[in-house]
């Protein structure tokens, strides 16, 4: 799962996405959702004019379908493709980038 948040710096407001989190079956998503909603509420709302708008958008994204955006179907094929012949230790030392646009986040 990934979660959206926003941060404002004077007149600039940035919409950002968390790193992916692996949520185990039965594990609660609320701690992750709460972390990024709190971050948006503290640092995102006061950047005018977009801060309040983006803060509300990020809270909506984090509240859909129980919380966050499920990226499992996009992430597993990339991991498999990149690391099919590699050591498990090597997987955790390299970064993987997945690009998303606004429409994919609001699905």
N, C-alpha and C positions, 0 to 999 in steps of 0.2 A: 504494500500500500504506500502511496505517496500522499502528502498533505500540502495544501497551499497556505501561504502566509504572505503578508505584505509588511514592508518597512518604509517609513517616510523619512526623508532628510530634507528639511526646510520645504522647498516647493517641489521636490521630486518624490514620487512614490513608486516603489518597485514591487511587482508581483513575483513571488518566488515559489519554488517547489522544493519540498524536502527530499532528502535521499530516500530511496526505497526502504521500507521496513518489512521484514518477514514476520507476519502475524501467524502464530501457531494456532491450530484448531482449538477452540475454547478460550483462547487468550483475548482479553478485552482490548479494544482499539481506543477506548476512551482516554487513556493516558497520553497517547500520541496526538489524538485530536485536540485534547485540552491544551497540550503544550503549544501547538501551532496557533490555535485560536487565541490563547493568552498573548502570545508574541504579537499577533496582529492587533489585538485590542490595545496593547501597551504602546507599540511602536508604529502602527500603521495608520490609525484614524486621523491624526492631526495634520497630515500633509494635504494642503488644500490645492486644488479642488478634488483630486482623485482619492485621497486617503480614505475618507468615509465610504466611498463607493467600493473601492477595492477590498477594504476590510470586510464589508458585508458579503462581497462575492466570495472571498476566501472562506469565510465561516459557512456559507452555503455549500461550497465544494466539500468542505470537511464534514458536513452533516449529511450529505447524500448517501443513500444506501448503507446507513450505519456508520459511515465515516470514511473519508479519504477516497482515493481513486485506485482501484485494483489494477495493477500493471503486470500481474503474473503472466498473462498471455503474451505480452511484449518482451518481458524480461527473460523468461526461460529459454526461448529460442536463441536470443543473443548470447546468453551464457553457454548454452550447448555449442553453438557455432564457434565461439571464441576459445572455449576451454575444453573441447572434446578430447584432445590429446595431451592435456597439461596436468600437472600436479595440483592437488587441492590447495596446497599452500600458495601456489602462484595465483590462484583466483583471488585471494584476499589481499594481495599486494599490488594489484593493478586496478585502475579505475575503468568503469564502463559508462558510456554516455548514451542516454536515450533522449532523443529530441521529441518534444511535444509542442503542439500549438494550442491556442486558446480553445478551439472547438473540441479538441480531444479531452480537455479537462472538464468540460461542462456536459459530457455525455451522460 
